[in-house]
Amino acid sequence: MVFFIEESVNKVYSLKLRISKRTVFNYLKWMKKRGARIIYSKESNSYLYEKEVVFVITFIKPEVKTLIDKFKENE
C-alpha cells in the first residue's frame, strides 16, 4: 500500500486503493498501533516504513477464535 499527498488540494490518496483521507489515516494509525514504524517523508511527500514489516490478516471461524483465546489464557 503506498500513500502520497497531493499538495495542491491537500488530500491524501492511495495509489492502488481509491479510499478517503480518513481511511488512509485510520490504516496508518492501525498499523502503528501494531508495531509498524511509519514515518512521513517531506522529500518524497509520502509515508514510508522506517523498518520493513509484514502484516498478515485473516478471517477465522468463531470456534477457532475461542480456541486461540483459551490458548492465550494459558500462556
N, C-alpha and C positions, 0 to 999 in steps of 0.2 A: 504494500500500500504506500503510495507516495503522495504527499500533500505539498501544496505550494500556495503562496499568497499572491494575488494579482493586485498590485498596489493601486492601480487606477480606480478600482472600485472597492478596495479593501475587503474583499470576500475571500474566504478560504474554499478551495475546490479540491476534489480528489481527481487525479488524472485518470484513474481506472474506474472509479465508482462515482456516479452522479449523486452526491449526497450534500446535505446542507452544512453550513458553517458550524452550527450547534452539534451536529452529528460527528463532525471531524474532531471537535474539541472533546466531546464525550468519549470517543475512541481513544484519543491521546490520554485523557485522564484515566480511563480504564486500564490502558497498557502500563502507564506509570505506576498505578496502584499495585500492579502485579510484577513490578520489578524492571520494566523496560526503562532504560536510561535514554530518554528522548530529549534532544536539545533543539533550539531554534537557531538556524544559521542565517545571519544577516547577509553573508556573502552569497549564498545560493538561494536566499529568500525561501527557505523550506525547513521542515522539521526533519531531523536526522536521528538515527540511532547512534548514541555515543559508544555503545558496545553492542555487538550483534546478539540478538535474542531470537528465540523460536517460540511461537505461541501455537499450542495445539488445542483446538476447540472441538468438542464432540457432543453428541446427544446420547443420553443413556435412558434406559427404562427406569421408572421409579424404584423397582425392586433392586436394581443394581446400585442405585444411589444409597438405598438403605444399607446394603452390604458395605459399601465404602464408608458410610458414616459410622457403622459399628466397628469397622477395622480401625478407623481413626481414633475412636474412643479407647481402644485397647493399646494404642501405641505408647 
